């Protein structure tokens, strides 16, 4: 059985209002619009942190920010934590 290809796109500090595909006629995003018609689009998103470094740390490790130790933008992920790069 052939495994499907998965591509996750995570844009930084982009709100739903910044995309034409979500109804903003003032923003021109033809590539995202086309891609959304050929893929799965998630309409709900929840973040456990309002800033980017803790969220990126969670994406890389699968852990909450207080577990991977990058709880603010000027902090690094704990080097003792396993991430996708290790796997």
N, C-alpha and C positions, 0 to 999 in steps of 0.2 A: 504494500500500500504506500503510495506516494504521500509524504508529509507536506502540509501546506507551508508556504513561506509566510512569515509574519514580519511586519514592519511597524514599529511603534514610532510615532512622531510626537515629540514633546517640545513645544515651543516655550520659550522663556518669557515670563511676565506678559502673557497674552491673554486677554479676556475674551469671552465669547462675543462681546460687542465688536471685536476687531476682525471679524470674519464675515465676508459676504454670504457664505453658505448658511450663516445663522441669521440672515436678514438685514445686515447693514449694507445699504446701497452705496454708501460713501466710501467703502473700502473695496479695492479691486484685488481679488485673490483668485485668479483663474486656475492656478495649479491646485490649490486646495479645493476649489469648487469641483474640478474634474475628478480629483482623487476621491473626494467624498462620494461621488456617484458610483465609483468602482470598488468601494470598500465598505467597511463597517465604520459607522460614526457613532461615538458615544455622546449622548446628550446630557448626561449628568456626570459631574466630577466632584470629588470631595478631596480636599487636601488637609493633612494634619498639621500643616505649617504655612504661614502666610508669606514666607520668603523662600528663595530658590535653593540655597545650599542644603538646608535640611531635607527638602523634598528630593533633591538629586541624590542625597545620601540614602534616603529611603528606597528610591528606585534601584540603586546599586546594591543595596544590602538586604532589602526586604524587611528592614527593622524600622521601628519608630525612632525619631531623632534622639530621644533621650537614651536609647540603646546604642546607637552608633556614634553618639557624642557630638555630632555637628548640629548644634541646636541654634546656631546663628550663622549669618553669612561670612563671618570672619573666622570660622572654626573648621578644622579638618575632621574627616571621618577617622575614628579610632582604627589604627593599623592592625589591631588584633581581631577585628571583625572580618568575617568572610564576606566577600562581595562577588558579583558576577565575574569580575576580572580574575579572581582566584579559581573559579569553576571553569 
